[in-house]
Amino acid sequence: LGDDLLGDDLLGDSSLVTVLFDPDSTAPGFTAYRDELLALRPDYYRLFVDWSKLQPAAATPADLAAGQDGCLRGIAPCAAYDGVRAQLRALAAAQRARGGLELVLVVYGVPEWAARPAAACERTSPVTEPRSRPITTAGLDGYEALLRGLVAETRSAGVALRFLAPFNEPNHPFFISPQREPAADGSCASTTRSLSPAVYITLFQRAAQTLAGTGIGFLGGELAGYVAPDRYGTAVEEFIAALPDDVACAPVVWGQHAYVRGNGSQSDPVGAMKRALDARACTRGKPIWVTETGVHRRTVASSDPGAQQLSLAEECGAMA
């Protein structure tokens, strides 16, 4: 269960954890879903931490209590809350009351002060922002401080933190860009060397040093569903093959994202991840979690709600 439950494959602010796990909440637009959600009895809760929004300046620590509007990318219903701190406290209460809901933290977004300058082979549509660029050496120190602050905050809230994913979708250009080095003629192609594994290795190794001795496990990958190399993305098998043993072997479990495309077709990124993990002795047989999945609402010629529902059902069938 993730805090992008009502969203698509992009991420946004959500107040789900602060209102749906709180039996006393009366936030309009949310409470009707509480019973259905809790009936799922989720074992884990996946919480995103957008570092770029929490620490806009290097001199000021990440504000884990920064207020959020509680809207899904600006769309109602909304229920404002006090950032990561409020989410963790609500989750702690739910853990005490119901059990389960062990926390999985997923970090993403590099603040501008911690990001490298623009480089060749970035996407231009949408425009690449500093938050997507590789982290600098100074930024790594800030990343370590963020992780230490998050661990301290979870302990203060009394939350059981089970896993940490060092970075979300590192093979996707929204999260790390550029993905590839330019060709000799300056062009961008799917055949050139992928740059994103090296960035992920740096983040993972710093996270491993920071969390050593804490008992917190690693969720590896959290990869976007590229099954083939792309000039702006790195294929799942390509990405994992580029990782050294100290990074590839460390995760307890691996995360893969798998969505049905807008045309209803479905690739097999989970199969790609399994092949990549089975190719290495230390990762062979490691559990794979599909931590993000969903369907895209297609445009259906008919305005009949029944036809719309049938289209959605067909996509869900393709996903299954």
Secondary structure, 3 states (H helix, E strand, C coil): CECCCCCCCCCCCCCHHHHHCCCCCCCCCCHHHHHHHHHCCCCEEEEEEEHHHHCCCCCCCCCCCCCECCCECCECCCCCECHHHHHHHHHHHHHHHHCCCEEEEEEECCCHHHECCCCCCCCECCECCHHHCCECHHHHHHHHHHHHHHHHHHHHHCCCEEEEECCCCCCCCCCCCCCECCCCCCCCCCCCCECHHHHHHHHHHHHHHHHCCCCCEEEEEEECCCCCCECCECCHHHHHHCCCHHHHCCCCEEEEEEECCCCCCCCCHHHHHHHHHHCCCCCCCCCEEEEEEECCCCCCCCCCHHHHHHHHHHHHHHHC
